[in-house]
Amino acid sequence: MDIVPHHVVIIPDGNRRFAKELGREPWYGHELGAKNTEQLIKKAHTLGIRELSFWGSSLENLKKRPLEETRALLRIYETYFKELLGNADIHENRVKVRLIGRWREQFPESLKETLFKIEEATKSYDQYGLNFFLAYSGDDDMLNAVKTLSLSKGEVTRESLKAALMTAELPPVDYMIRTGGDAHLSAGFMMWDTANSELFFSDLMYPAFEEKAFEEAIFDFGNRARRHGK
């Protein structure tokens, strides 16, 4: 592949609808989505993608979804991230895992302990980046950054705004992929970092957006002319 995006973001929409079509509870779709995420991470490495991000949950969804579904989702997170902590590929490939959002305020203690451990275990890694947005809203992120800057006495610049965002460590997003058939963005997700991103909308719901579909999306990126608004 001639052109590979450096930073790819996936908005994994459609887990709940996928489960509904199978006559299953919503968390079954989330379980399938977590398994698919594992495969897509491996595929991204084989394609040469250095920075990969997933929007795990929005700040709004955690508040609005039924309690039983939210509890199930948090259990899935705990299982998934415990497995990720022990994943040999993460350590052999020196993948730095970042967890971005208000999860420290929203998540139960046992889950937070697991997330702290994976951050600590991978903080010095420098070959790949793997980012999960948990209890994250782009609107909230931007408003918080503006409030922070308004209290400072320094000049407001592009650099200072970027540094005030939760995404301060992340490079700009080259390619944003959204599954689930809805061609729109949500909650201002990474609004500053996606200003010049190429967008790809898949009709497949996330559990069905497997390695082949992902690879085809990356090939599509390589075929586009990157003009950045010129």
C-alpha positions in Angstrom: 0.0 0.0 0.0 1.6 3.3 -1.1 -0.2 5.8 1.2 -1.1 4.8 4.7 -2.7 7.3 7.1 -0.6 8.0 10.2 -3.5 8.5 12.6 -6.8 6.7 12.1 -9.8 7.2 14.3 -12.7 4.7 14.3 -16.2 5.6 15.6 -17.6 2.1 16.2 -21.4 2.7 15.7 -24.0 0.0 15.4 -23.3 -2.5 18.2 -26.7 -2.2 19.7 -28.6 -2.4 16.4 -26.5 -5.4 15.4 -27.6 -7.2 18.5 -31.2 -6.2 18.1 -31.2 -7.7 14.6 -30.1 -10.9 16.1 -32.7 -10.8 18.8 -30.1 -10.3 21.5 -29.6 -7.9 24.3 -27.6 -4.7 23.5 -24.5 -5.8 25.5 -24.1 -8.8 23.2 -23.4 -6.3 20.4 -20.8 -4.5 22.7 -19.1 -7.9 23.3 -18.9 -8.6 19.6 -17.6 -5.0 19.1 -14.8 -5.6 21.7 -13.7 -8.8 19.9 -13.7 -7.0 16.6 -11.6 -4.2 18.1 -8.9 -6.7 18.9 -8.7 -7.9 15.3 -8.7 -4.3 13.9 -5.8 -3.4 16.1 -3.8 -6.3 14.8 -4.7 -5.4 11.2 -3.7 -1.8 11.7 -0.3 -2.8 12.8 0.2 -5.0 9.7 -0.9 -2.1 7.5 1.6 0.2 9.1 -0.8 2.5 10.9 1.1 4.1 13.8 -1.7 5.8 15.7 -5.1 4.2 16.1 -8.0 5.6 18.2 -11.4 4.3 19.1 -14.3 6.2 20.6 -15.4 3.8 23.2 -18.2 5.8 24.8 -19.5 9.3 24.9 -20.1 11.3 28.1 -23.7 11.6 27.1 -24.3 7.9 26.3 -23.2 6.8 29.8 -25.7 9.1 31.3 -28.6 8.3 29.0 -28.5 4.5 28.5 -30.4 2.2 30.7 -28.6 1.3 33.9 -28.5 -2.5 33.1 -26.8 -1.8 29.7 -24.4 0.7 31.2 -23.4 -1.9 33.9 -22.9 -4.5 31.2 -20.8 -2.2 29.1 -18.5 -1.4 32.1 -18.1 -5.1 32.8 -17.1 -5.6 29.1 -14.6 -2.8 29.4 -13.0 -4.3 32.5 -12.7 -7.7 30.8 -11.3 -6.2 27.6 -8.7 -4.0 29.2 -7.5 -6.7 31.6 -6.9 -8.8 28.5 -5.2 -5.9 26.8 -2.9 -5.4 29.7 -1.7 -8.9 29.4 -1.5 -8.9 25.6 2.0 -9.8 24.5 1.6 -7.9 21.2 1.1 -4.6 23.1 4.4 -5.0 24.9 6.4 -6.6 22.1 5.3 -3.8 19.7 5.8 -1.1 22.4 2.3 0.2 22.0 1.5 3.2 24.2 -2.1 3.0 25.4 -3.8 6.3 26.2 -7.2 6.6 27.8 -8.9 9.9 27.1 -12.0 11.3 28.7 -13.8 11.7 32.0 -13.5 8.0 32.9 -11.8 8.9 36.2 -15.0 10.6 37.3 -17.5 8.1 35.7 -16.1 4.6 36.1 -16.2 2.2 39.1 -13.0 1.8 41.1 -12.2 -1.7 39.9 -12.3 -0.6 36.3 -10.3 2.5 37.0 -7.6 0.4 38.7 -7.2 -1.7 35.5 -7.1 1.4 33.3 -4.4 3.0 35.6 -2.3 -0.2 35.3 -2.4 -0.3 31.5 -1.4 3.4 31.3 1.5 2.9 33.7 2.7 -0.3 32.0 2.8 1.3 28.5 3.7 4.9 29.3 7.3 4.6 28.1 6.4 2.8 24.8 7.1 4.7 21.6 6.5 2.6 18.5 2.7 2.7 18.2 -0.1 4.7 19.8 -3.5 3.1 20.8 -6.1 5.5 22.2 -9.5 4.9 23.7 -11.9 7.7 24.3 -14.0 6.8 27.3 -16.7 9.0 28.7 -15.5 11.6 26.2 -17.3 14.5 24.5 -15.5 16.8 22.1 -17.8 19.7 23.1 -16.9 19.2 26.7 -13.2 18.9 25.8 -13.2 22.2 23.8 -15.2 24.1 26.4 -12.9 22.9 29.2 -9.8 24.0 27.1 -11.3 27.5 26.5 -12.1 27.9 30.2 -8.5 26.9 31.1 -7.1 29.4 28.6 -9.4 32.2 29.8 -7.8 31.9 33.2 -4.3 32.1 31.9 -2.4 35.3 31.2 -0.6 34.1 28.1 -1.5 34.6 24.5 -4.0 32.2 23.0 -2.5 30.5 20.1 -3.1 27.3 18.1 -0.4 25.7 20.1 -1.7 26.7 23.5 -5.2 25.6 22.6 -4.0 22.2 21.5 -2.0 21.9 24.7 -5.1 22.5 26.8 -7.1 19.7 25.1 -7.4 16.2 26.4 -5.9 15.2 23.1 -2.8 17.3 23.6 -0.4 14.3 23.0 -2.1 13.1 19.9 -1.2 14.0 16.3 -3.8 15.4 13.9 -6.3 12.8 12.6 -5.6 11.8 9.0 -8.6 9.5 8.6 -11.8 9.2 10.5 -14.0 6.1 9.9 -17.5 5.8 11.2 -19.5 2.6 10.9 -23.2 2.0 11.3 -24.6 3.7 8.2 -25.0 7.2 9.7 -23.0 9.8 7.8 -22.5 12.4 10.5 -20.3 13.3 13.4 -21.3 13.4 17.1 -20.7 15.6 20.1 -17.9 17.6 18.5 -15.7 14.5 18.6 -12.0 15.6 18.4 -13.2 18.8 16.6 -9.8 20.4 16.7 -7.8 17.4 15.6 -10.1 16.4 12.7 -10.2 19.8 11.0 -8.4 18.4 7.9 -9.3 14.8 8.2 -10.5 12.6 5.4 -13.9 11.0 6.3 -15.1 7.5 5.6 -18.7 6.3 6.4 -19.4 2.6 6.3 -22.9 1.1 6.0 -21.7 -1.9 8.0 -22.5 -2.0 11.7 -19.4 -2.2 13.8 -19.3 -5.9 14.6 -19.5 -6.6 10.9 -16.8 -4.0 10.0 -14.1 -6.7 10.1 -10.5 -6.8 8.8 -11.3 -6.9 5.1 -13.7 -3.9 5.3 -11.1 -2.0 7.3 -8.4 -2.7 4.8 -10.6 -1.6 2.0 -11.3 1.7 3.8 -7.6 2.2 4.2 -7.0 1.6 0.5 -9.8 4.1 -0.2 -7.7 6.7 1.7 -4.7 6.0 -0.4 -6.7 6.7 -3.6 -7.9 10.2 -2.4 -6.2 13.5 -3.3 -5.3 15.2 0.0 -5.8 18.9 -0.7 -6.5 20.1 2.8 -9.0 22.6 1.5 -6.8 23.9 -1.4 
